Amino acid sequence: MALLALAHDLMDDMIEVATVDHGLRPEAAEECALVERVCRARGITCSILTVHVAEGNVQDRARAARYAALGEWAAERKLAAIATAHHADDQAETLLMRLNRGSGLAGLAGIRSYTIMEGCPVPIIRPLLGFRKAELRQIVANLDLPFVEDPSNRDASFDRVRIRRELERADWIDPLALAQSAAHLEEADNTLQSIADQLWDSKASLGDGRITVPVTNWQDTSARLLTRAIEALGSSVTHGDIIGFLKTFSKRGNIAGVLIEQMEDVYVCTPEPPRRSG
């Protein structure tokens, strides 16, 4: 609601709103209707998107379904970007969760201020990462806007909720400072990705089912180049998996259906040959 009000104040008739019903709670339909009523009162076009959440990790599958639906909606409406209301407290929680999991630089960059997501054809922007949740609540209160608290925010079975509770107890931790650290890490990650992209453009060689990329002195850069090569061959792998692969790599190895061989100063990447039976 705070994002809606701020965007409307800054951009007036240049915005549209979409709210997503994941079909996971019976109250969701009325919550979406609430958003629609607020938009109608302000003269803002609002769409209610209904999605189906596949079985598995509910939060991850709901997130994927939500962004896919939002991306399709935004592309159809010819909108330039999708803005979400992630704030500094969300960022602090994300950073601590990923530190606790031993994430690499890309993960520690946290919630990106700008990103292109797989399955979503429109850029995602997060303009509120410099705001505390309490500040946004105050904006909503000052404007007398209705809002709904997601009950999953109180479900301690989720890692994020447990970390949120610990942050609330540790009043000496400044979420804005953590969010700023995540922003610095995002900038560092973007810089390293830019270096890898330049190497790819100047040194990668793409043939029919065969891609070569340079061996570098920096494991992170080599991992980024190999990740891109594997994707170009039609497979997929995480940056973290490639980092782990390189730690034990010795001239030849398979990952994600791709054979990687080191020949002098290049990695040669080809589809993994079929296994012989018997």
Secondary structure, 3 states (H helix, E strand, C coil): CHHHHHHHHHHHHHCCEEEEECCCCCCHHHHHHHHHHHHHHHCCCEEEEECCCCCCCHHHHHHHHHHHHHHHHHHHCCCCCEECCCCHHHHHHHHHHHHHCCCCHHHHCCCCCEECCCCCCCCEECCCCCCCHHHHHHHHHHCCCCCCCCHHHHCCCCHHHHHHHHHHHCCCCCHHHHHHHHHHHHHHHHHHHHHHHHHHHHHCEEECCEEEEECCCCHHHHHHHHHHHHHHCCCCCCHHHHHHHHHHCCCEEEECCEEEEEECCEEEEEECCCCCCC
